[in-house]
Structures are given as C-alpha cells and as structure tokens.
Amino acid sequence: MNGATRASPARAGSDEGEEVRFDSLGELLDAIDARSDRDDGVTLDTVQDMAGRSAFGPMILLPGLIALSPLSGIPTLPTILGTIVILIAAQLVLGRHEIWLPRRLLNARLSRERVDKGMRFLKPVARTVDKVIKPRLAFATKDFAQRGAALMCIIVAMTMPPLELLPFMATSAGLILSIFGLAITVRDGVLMLVALALTFAGAGGLVYWFFF
C-alpha cells in the first residue's frame, strides 16, 4: 500500500490511525493476537484501527479467515461474516477510499477464548502460506483488479447464508475470501489469479451440483 507504515507484532497497530502495511499473514495474525490479549477479545473496529481505514485487504481477509477456521461452525456466524464482506467489498467496487461499517458490526466482539481457538488453527497455516506469498505481478493487484476482486468477493459472500445450512460448508467460501483478502493485502498478483480460478471452479461445481 503506497505510503503505508509497516507493522510489527509488538506494535500491534497504530495509535494515530495511519494505514499500516502487513507483509505476511503471520504478521497480521500476531498483531491481532496481541491486541486480543490486551483487549480481552477482538472487534472489527480493532482491526480497522490497526490496519487503517482504507485497508480493504485486511478487512476482507479477517472475515474470510474466521469462516475458514473452526469458528465457522457457530450458528449464524457465516451469515454475519458474509454480510460484512459484502458491505466492505461493495465500497471497494464503488471506489471509496475509507471503509464505513455500522457501529453495531464494528463493535461485534470475538471473545479472547474464540480468538485463541482460531489462532491455534490459523497460525500453523500462516507459517506455510507465508513461505510462498510475496508482492508480484503488480498489474493483477492494481486498482481495477482490486475492484474486480471485490466484485468476486461479493458473489462468494452471497453464498454463505445458504451454505450455512450444511455444517462447515461455509469454509469453502471462507477459503476464497481469505485468498482474495490476502492477495490485496500483500499485493500478490499470483494469489489474486489463484483466487479467481477457485471462484470460477466453485461456481462451476455449484452449477453441476444443482443442474446435473
């Protein structure tokens, strides 16, 4: 992100509200974990404060990661996460420079115990993922590409309420949202193309499931 300040897990955010860049998934998770320990839980407002009000990548990534984790089994949570992603991604499509969310959603809290449960699953995944992600194929992460990715995120997020009817099925949507969010966050064009391919593969799978 141009003009961004790189974060460190110890710092865990910005006191002045400037945009903070996370260069790896592990770095973002460490920062969230540290804030969870400090604040006895995590809210979206916390993440927005850490990453900056125009940090669309982390704000799409976090709901995706929650949906990807065992927390997706909590009743109604996938629907809430899908709604959050739709609201954030729609603003990126429309070219907004700052994220707006209703105060009720911003203040919705994941308890420290649930954050710890999610981290136990996600941090080992992050160690593997961080070995292969890096800024590359810049054209695939430019503004027009990010808007296209946001549109795909809206489509994927819309599938989360019906997928919730089957336990843990929303994790497939969470995977795609996580990849899109991470691609935007670290400016990885290869990851962006992977997410796009998975989106079309998933759409094809759903069409085959319902019509054949």
C-alpha positions in Angstrom: 0.0 0.0 0.0 1.5 3.3 -1.1 2.8 5.4 1.8 1.9 2.8 4.3 3.8 2.1 7.5 4.9 -1.4 8.1 3.6 -3.0 11.2 5.3 -5.2 13.8 3.5 -7.7 16.0 4.8 -5.9 19.1 3.4 -2.6 17.9 0.1 -4.3 17.0 -1.4 -1.2 15.3 -1.3 2.5 15.0 -2.1 5.0 17.7 -2.5 7.7 15.2 -4.8 5.9 12.7 -2.4 5.9 9.8 -2.6 3.0 7.4 -0.3 0.1 8.4 1.0 -2.5 5.9 1.2 -6.1 6.7 3.7 -8.0 4.6 2.6 -11.5 5.7 -0.3 -13.4 7.1 1.6 -14.4 10.2 2.4 -10.7 10.9 -1.3 -9.8 10.7 -2.3 -12.7 12.9 0.4 -11.9 15.5 -0.8 -8.3 15.6 -4.4 -9.4 16.1 -3.4 -12.0 18.8 -1.5 -9.3 20.7 -4.5 -6.9 20.6 -6.8 -9.8 21.7 -4.6 -10.4 24.7 -4.6 -6.7 25.6 -8.3 -6.0 25.0 -9.7 -9.4 26.0 -11.1 -10.1 22.5 -11.2 -8.6 19.0 -13.7 -6.4 17.1 -13.7 -5.2 13.5 -13.1 -1.8 14.9 -9.9 -3.1 16.4 -8.7 -4.4 13.1 -9.6 -1.2 11.3 -7.7 0.8 13.9 -4.7 -1.4 13.4 -4.7 -1.5 9.6 -6.1 1.9 8.7 -9.5 3.0 7.4 -8.6 2.3 3.8 -7.1 -1.2 4.4 -9.7 -3.1 2.4 -7.4 -6.2 2.2 -7.2 -7.0 5.9 -10.9 -6.1 6.4 -11.9 -8.7 3.8 -9.2 -11.2 4.9 -10.3 -11.3 8.6 -13.9 -12.4 8.0 -12.6 -15.0 5.4 -10.1 -16.4 8.0 -12.8 -16.7 10.6 -15.1 -18.5 8.1 -12.1 -20.8 7.2 -11.4 -21.6 10.9 -13.5 -24.0 13.2 -15.4 -20.9 14.3 -17.4 -21.2 11.1 -19.5 -23.8 12.9 -21.0 -21.2 15.2 -24.7 -20.7 14.2 -25.4 -17.5 12.2 -21.7 -16.5 12.2 -21.1 -17.3 8.4 -24.2 -15.2 7.5 -22.8 -12.3 9.6 -19.4 -12.7 8.0 -20.8 -12.8 4.5 -22.8 -9.6 5.2 -19.6 -7.8 6.5 -17.7 -8.8 3.4 -20.5 -7.7 1.1 -20.6 -4.3 2.8 -16.8 -3.8 2.6 -16.3 -5.2 -0.9 -19.1 -3.1 -2.3 -17.3 0.1 -1.1 -14.1 -1.0 -2.8 -16.1 -1.6 -6.0 -17.5 1.9 -5.8 -14.1 3.4 -5.3 -14.4 4.6 -1.7 -11.2 5.5 0.0 -12.3 4.7 3.5 -14.3 1.9 4.9 -17.6 2.5 6.6 -19.5 -0.1 8.6 -22.4 0.2 11.0 -21.2 0.7 14.6 -23.1 -2.4 15.6 -20.9 -4.6 13.3 -17.7 -2.7 14.2 -18.3 -3.4 17.9 -19.3 -7.1 17.5 -16.7 -8.9 19.6 -15.0 -12.2 19.3 -14.0 -13.3 22.8 -10.4 -14.0 23.7 -11.2 -17.7 24.0 -12.6 -17.8 20.5 -9.7 -15.8 19.1 -7.3 -18.3 20.8 -9.2 -21.2 19.2 -9.0 -19.7 15.8 -5.3 -18.8 16.2 -4.4 -22.4 17.1 -5.8 -23.4 13.7 -4.6 -20.4 11.6 -1.1 -19.8 12.8 0.3 -23.1 11.5 -1.5 -22.4 8.2 0.1 -19.0 8.1 3.6 -20.3 8.5 3.1 -22.4 5.4 1.4 -19.8 3.4 4.0 -17.1 4.2 6.7 -19.2 2.5 5.1 -18.8 -0.9 3.4 -15.3 -0.9 5.2 -12.1 -1.9 4.5 -9.0 -3.9 4.5 -9.9 -7.6 2.6 -9.5 -10.9 1.7 -5.9 -9.9 -0.8 -5.5 -12.8 -3.0 -8.1 -11.1 -3.3 -6.0 -7.9 -3.8 -2.6 -9.4 -7.0 -0.6 -8.7 -9.1 -2.1 -11.5 -8.0 -5.6 -10.4 -8.9 -4.9 -6.8 -12.3 -3.7 -7.8 -12.8 -6.9 -9.9 -11.7 -9.0 -6.9 -14.1 -7.1 -4.7 -17.0 -8.0 -7.1 -16.0 -11.6 -6.9 -15.9 -11.4 -3.1 -19.5 -10.1 -3.1 -20.6 -13.1 -5.2 -18.8 -15.5 -3.0 -20.1 -13.9 0.2 -23.7 -14.2 -1.1 -23.3 -18.0 -1.0 -22.5 -18.1 2.7 -26.0 -17.9 4.2 -27.3 -20.9 2.2 -24.0 -22.8 2.7 -24.5 -22.3 6.5 -27.4 -24.8 6.3 -24.7 -27.5 6.0 -22.2 -27.6 8.9 -18.8 -26.1 8.0 -19.6 -25.8 4.3 -19.1 -22.0 4.5 -15.4 -22.8 4.9 -15.1 -23.2 1.2 -16.3 -19.6 0.7 -14.0 -18.5 3.6 -11.0 -20.0 1.7 -11.7 -18.0 -1.4 -12.3 -14.8 0.6 -9.2 -15.3 2.5 -7.1 -15.7 -0.6 -8.6 -12.6 -2.2 -8.1 -10.6 1.0 -4.5 -11.8 1.4 -3.7 -11.1 -2.3 -4.9 -7.5 -1.8 -3.1 -7.1 1.5 0.4 -8.3 0.3 -0.1 -7.3 -3.4 0.4 -10.8 -4.7 -0.9 -11.0 -8.2 -0.4 -14.7 -8.5 -2.5 -15.2 -5.4 -5.2 -13.0 -7.0 -5.3 -15.2 -10.0 -5.5 -18.3 -7.9 -8.5 -16.8 -6.0 -10.1 -16.0 -9.3 -9.6 -19.5 -10.6 -11.0 -21.0 -7.4 -14.1 -18.7 -7.7 -14.9 -19.9 -11.2 -14.2 -23.6 -10.2 -16.5 -23.2 -7.3 -19.2 -21.6 -9.4 -18.9 -24.5 -11.9 -19.1 -27.0 -9.1 -22.3 -25.4 -7.8 -23.9 -25.4 -11.3 -23.1 -29.0 -11.8 -24.4 -29.9 -8.3 -27.8 -28.2 -8.8 -28.4 -29.0 -12.5 -26.8 -32.3 -13.2 
